[in-house]
């Protein structure tokens, strides 16, 4: 199950998230999302837990948990939307 963890302090590291989530089961992967240009955390991450029961327990226990002074927002990640370009619109047409 893919889990979203938000409202993270910008200093939180992947290893800290893995440690917290591992208390509730097996963690397969942690991806802290960072800004491409600055490398700074965007304040959210995705955690992959292969066992659905463990993942749901982690969500229940960690949602609202204070980590580095901030209350975590933890829930099941929504499927990624396909952003199929396009653009268009705006600007004058000659």
Secondary structure as the mmCIF struct_conf table of DSSP 4:
data_model
#
loop_
_struct_conf.conf_type_id
_struct_conf.id
_struct_conf.beg_label_comp_id
_struct_conf.beg_label_asym_id
_struct_conf.beg_label_seq_id
_struct_conf.end_label_comp_id
_struct_conf.end_label_asym_id
_struct_conf.end_label_seq_id
STRN STRN1 UNK A 2 UNK A 6
BEND BEND1 UNK A 7 UNK A 7
TURN_TY1_P TURN_TY1_P1 UNK A 10 UNK A 11
HELX_RH_AL_P HELX_RH_AL_P1 UNK A 14 UNK A 22
TURN_TY1_P TURN_TY1_P2 UNK A 23 UNK A 24
BEND BEND2 UNK A 25 UNK A 25
STRN STRN2 UNK A 29 UNK A 34
TURN_TY1_P TURN_TY1_P3 UNK A 36 UNK A 38
STRN STRN3 UNK A 41 UNK A 48
BEND BEND3 UNK A 50 UNK A 50
HELX_RH_AL_P HELX_RH_AL_P2 UNK A 52 UNK A 62
TURN_TY1_P TURN_TY1_P4 UNK A 63 UNK A 64
STRN STRN4 UNK A 66 UNK A 67
TURN_TY1_P TURN_TY1_P5 UNK A 68 UNK A 69
STRN STRN5 UNK A 70 UNK A 71
STRN STRN6 UNK A 73 UNK A 76
HELX_LH_PP_P HELX_LH_PP_P1 UNK A 77 UNK A 82
BEND BEND4 UNK A 90 UNK A 91
#
